[in-house]
Amino acid sequence: MVTGATSGIGRATALRFAKAGAKVVATGRDQGRLAELAPHVDCTLTLDVTDPEAVAIVAAAVVDRYGGADVLVNNAGIGLFEGWEHTDDAALRRVMDVNLHGAVAVARSLLPSLIARKGVLVQVASVAGKRGYARHTAYCASKHALIGWSEALRHDLRGTG
Ligand SMILES: NC(=O)c1ccc[n+]([C@@H]2O[C@H](COP(=O)([O-])OP(=O)(O)OC[C@H]3O[C@@H](n4cnc5c(N)ncnc54)[C@H](OP(=O)(O)O)[C@@H]3O)[C@@H](O)[C@H]2O)c1
């Protein structure tokens, strides 16, 4: 399963996996782009990663249809590149909602089946999660947080395969 598969890295990843023979579940919000992708992948599903109900429905559909996920490419994300003085609390929350909370919600929803199948969780963060850049306060915060969550998760999952 690939999140944010309607453009950029997610779309390229979905197409590459499909070309390699994988049954790809491509997700995103943009209906037109999902429809364009549909002939190339096994399944397209509408998913806004900030909508907990939608996350639960998609995870249930993946388990129902495939028995679970072997690979989750947790890619959906947004950028915000402007000075700190223009990045108010609402903007910071918006970026954290998608890049941290959304990614964590999707990972959490599929982790039971990933663990059961000894699958792979790919967290698409950024070098902006490793260091700071000018006009990147919200984006850097969200990607640092995602990497922190993921590094801690790695410890929690030690021994599970
Ligand atoms: N491009 C780079 O240079 C670069 C560098 C480092 C890291 N990254 C990271 O790589 C990932 C993909 O970036 P990209 O450059 O390929 O960006 P992109 O072309 O803008 O694609 C972002 C994808 O995320 C989806 N998305 C955005 N908000 C969403 C939401 N609330 N729920 C579900 N999907 C959502 C978009 O689809 P919909 O609008 O259809 O939902 C779109 O498919 C991001 O996490 C980004 O931070 C990118």
The ligand as an SDF file (V2000), in Angstrom:
LIG
                    3D

 48 52  0  0  0  0  0  0  0  0999 V2000
   10.0300   16.0390   -3.3720 N   0  0  0  0  0  0  0  0  0  0  0  0
   11.0590   16.1190   -2.5480 C   0  0  0  0  0  0  0  0  0  0  0  0
   12.1070   16.6840   -2.8770 O   0  0  0  0  0  0  0  0  0  0  0  0
   10.9970   15.4830   -1.1860 C   0  0  0  0  0  0  0  0  0  0  0  0
   12.1370   15.4570   -0.4060 C   0  0  0  0  0  0  0  0  0  0  0  0
   12.1010   14.8410    0.8370 C   0  0  0  0  0  0  0  0  0  0  0  0
   10.9330   14.2780    1.3000 C   0  0  0  0  0  0  0  0  0  0  0  0
    9.8160   14.3430    0.5340 N   0  0  0  0  0  0  0  0  0  0  0  0
    8.6000   13.7310    1.0730 C   0  0  0  0  0  0  0  0  0  0  0  0
    8.1510   12.7810    0.1400 O   0  0  0  0  0  0  0  0  0  0  0  0
    6.7270   12.6650    0.2020 C   0  0  0  0  0  0  0  0  0  0  0  0
    6.1380   12.8740   -1.1790 C   0  0  0  0  0  0  0  0  0  0  0  0
    6.5380   14.1310   -1.6450 O   0  0  0  0  0  0  0  0  0  0  0  0
    6.3480   14.5830   -3.1610 P   0  0  0  0  0  0  0  0  0  0  0  0
    7.4260   15.5540   -3.4650 O   0  0  0  0  0  0  0  0  0  0  0  0
    6.1600   13.4040   -4.0200 O   0  0  0  0  0  0  0  0  0  0  0  0
    5.0060   15.4570   -2.9850 O   0  0  0  0  0  0  0  0  0  0  0  0
    3.7120   15.6400   -3.8960 P   0  0  0  0  0  0  0  0  0  0  0  0
    4.0160   15.4210   -5.3170 O   0  0  0  0  0  0  0  0  0  0  0  0
    3.1180   16.9440   -3.4580 O   0  0  0  0  0  0  0  0  0  0  0  0
    2.7960   14.4480   -3.3730 O   0  0  0  0  0  0  0  0  0  0  0  0
    2.2710   14.4450   -2.0940 C   0  0  0  0  0  0  0  0  0  0  0  0
    1.2350   13.3670   -2.0220 C   0  0  0  0  0  0  0  0  0  0  0  0
    0.6950   13.3800   -0.7010 O   0  0  0  0  0  0  0  0  0  0  0  0
   -0.7010   13.3560   -0.8090 C   0  0  0  0  0  0  0  0  0  0  0  0
   -1.3280   14.0250    0.3200 N   0  0  0  0  0  0  0  0  0  0  0  0
   -1.1910   15.2930    0.7610 C   0  0  0  0  0  0  0  0  0  0  0  0
   -1.9710   15.5170    1.8110 N   0  0  0  0  0  0  0  0  0  0  0  0
   -2.6290   14.3490    2.0490 C   0  0  0  0  0  0  0  0  0  0  0  0
   -3.5810   13.9270    3.0030 C   0  0  0  0  0  0  0  0  0  0  0  0
   -4.0640   14.7520    3.9510 N   0  0  0  0  0  0  0  0  0  0  0  0
   -4.0190   12.6560    2.9630 N   0  0  0  0  0  0  0  0  0  0  0  0
   -3.5750   11.8010    2.0220 C   0  0  0  0  0  0  0  0  0  0  0  0
   -2.6930   12.1350    1.0790 N   0  0  0  0  0  0  0  0  0  0  0  0
   -2.2190   13.4000    1.0990 C   0  0  0  0  0  0  0  0  0  0  0  0
   -1.0450   14.0110   -2.1390 C   0  0  0  0  0  0  0  0  0  0  0  0
   -2.2020   13.4300   -2.6870 O   0  0  0  0  0  0  0  0  0  0  0  0
   -3.6830   14.0020   -2.6660 P   0  0  0  0  0  0  0  0  0  0  0  0
   -3.6000   15.4740   -2.8240 O   0  0  0  0  0  0  0  0  0  0  0  0
   -4.3910   13.2520   -3.7490 O   0  0  0  0  0  0  0  0  0  0  0  0
   -4.1820   13.5760   -1.3260 O   0  0  0  0  0  0  0  0  0  0  0  0
    0.1100   13.5620   -3.0040 C   0  0  0  0  0  0  0  0  0  0  0  0
   -0.1540   12.3290   -3.6130 O   0  0  0  0  0  0  0  0  0  0  0  0
    6.2690   13.6990    1.2360 C   0  0  0  0  0  0  0  0  0  0  0  0
    6.0970   13.0630    2.4910 O   0  0  0  0  0  0  0  0  0  0  0  0
    7.4310   14.6790    1.2700 C   0  0  0  0  0  0  0  0  0  0  0  0
    7.4900   15.3630    2.4940 O   0  0  0  0  0  0  0  0  0  0  0  0
    9.8180   14.9240   -0.6870 C   0  0  0  0  0  0  0  0  0  0  0  0
  1  2  1  0
  2  3  2  0
  2  4  1  0
  4  5  1  0
  4 48  2  0
  5  6  2  0
  6  7  1  0
  7  8  2  0
  8  9  1  0
  8 48  1  0
  9 10  1  0
  9 46  1  0
 10 11  1  0
 11 12  1  0
 11 44  1  0
 12 13  1  0
 13 14  1  0
 14 15  2  0
 14 16  1  0
 14 17  1  0
 17 18  1  0
 18 19  2  0
 18 20  1  0
 18 21  1  0
 21 22  1  0
 22 23  1  0
 23 24  1  0
 23 42  1  0
 24 25  1  0
 25 26  1  0
 25 36  1  0
 26 27  1  0
 26 35  1  0
 27 28  2  0
 28 29  1  0
 29 30  1  0
 29 35  2  0
 30 31  1  0
 30 32  2  0
 32 33  1  0
 33 34  2  0
 34 35  1  0
 36 37  1  0
 36 42  1  0
 37 38  1  0
 38 39  2  0
 38 40  1  0
 38 41  1  0
 42 43  1  0
 44 45  1  0
 44 46  1  0
 46 47  1  0
M  CHG  2   8   1  16  -1
M  END
$$$$
